[in-house]
Amino acid sequence: MDAVFSRRNLIEPAALRPMMARSDLRGGVQAGSHFGAILATGWLLSLSWGSLWAVPVFVVHGVLLNFLYAGQHELSHNTPFRTKSLNEWVGRVIGFLMLYPRTFDQIQHHAHHQHTQDWEKDGELVRQPYTLTSYLLWFLGPTYWYSRVARLVRLARGIVVEPYIRPDQEATVIREARIHMALYAAIAALSVVAQSGAAVLYWLAPMVLTKPVHQLQNTIEHLGLSHEDDILENTRSTDTNALMRWMCWNMQYHTAHHSFPAVPFHALKGLNDTIERRIGHEVHRMGYIEFQREVIRKLRGGKSEADYPSDEVWITRRPGGGAMAVD
């Protein structure tokens, strides 16, 4: 995924080129600090288990695990590290932890960038329009995790139905899923033999139960925006704080990322600022809670995404800071 799906009118090639520089040091600091934080909260969880302190530690540990996907996402673009093998193998480790194999993720995400918001071709949008119920089930995690596990099992059985997976890619995706399933089975067997619940306590349970926090980011990036082929109209950035930007590998600058996917995470703020100067206004952006409140308001009363024009932005920010949407 080294290709740049760009809007060349947004930045001069000479200004873009240095932003695309990759760095083993920057990638190592980001990945190392994220994994280090997970190890630290895991250690604190072991010390606090059985006390009330375990509850907040469990939550923070799970949130950190979930946001590892931000790293997998960047690694699928091969941008965090200059050394290609580091992008490959760190991405595979995270994909294993996320129950989301790297090669499949790369293929799906490539389709997402090529066909953003295209109902038939976007690899991350192949679903029915949300109703309030289906949205909440996805946001809270039940349907998210069911689809994640069911797809992995289906691929391991050799059944590929995704339209964005080419015939020549199917064998690789199937083999990858089977390797994942075999390793998960081995971990389960070892846990039973050792009578250990460590895999559940330090990995699966916190990751599954804190998914809604991660969904704050997952759902805000495109929902309620135009389905036209226009990055500035079909992608949303997020207003947040430095801690969340660190944990999400700067993916809150999502419009900048979609404009030039080959720009590494550490250069996205500068890229975003350049784009906004060029267009003379902010890109679409909202805060996490602001956005969720508006989604719920727009989908309640039996409405769905299908009730709103697909070629218009129907969730956006009111001048002055509030959220608004097209009625």
Secondary structure, DSSP 8 states (H G I E B T S, - for coil): -------TTSS-HHHHHHHT---HHHHHHHHHHHHHHHHHHHHHHHHHTTSTTHHHHHHHHHHHHHTHHHHHHHHHTT-S-SSHHHHHHHHHHHHHHTT--HHHHHHHHHHHHHTTT-TTT-TT--S---BHHHHHHHHHSHHHHHHHHHHHHHHHTT----TTS-HHHHHHHHHHHHHHHHHHHHHHHHHHHHT--HHIIIIIHHHHHTHHHHHHHHHHTTTTS--SS-HHHH--EEE--HHHHHHTTTTT-HHHHHH-TTS-GGGHHHHHHHHHHHHTS--SEEEHHHHHHHHHHHH-TT-BGGGS-TTS--SEE-TTS-EE---
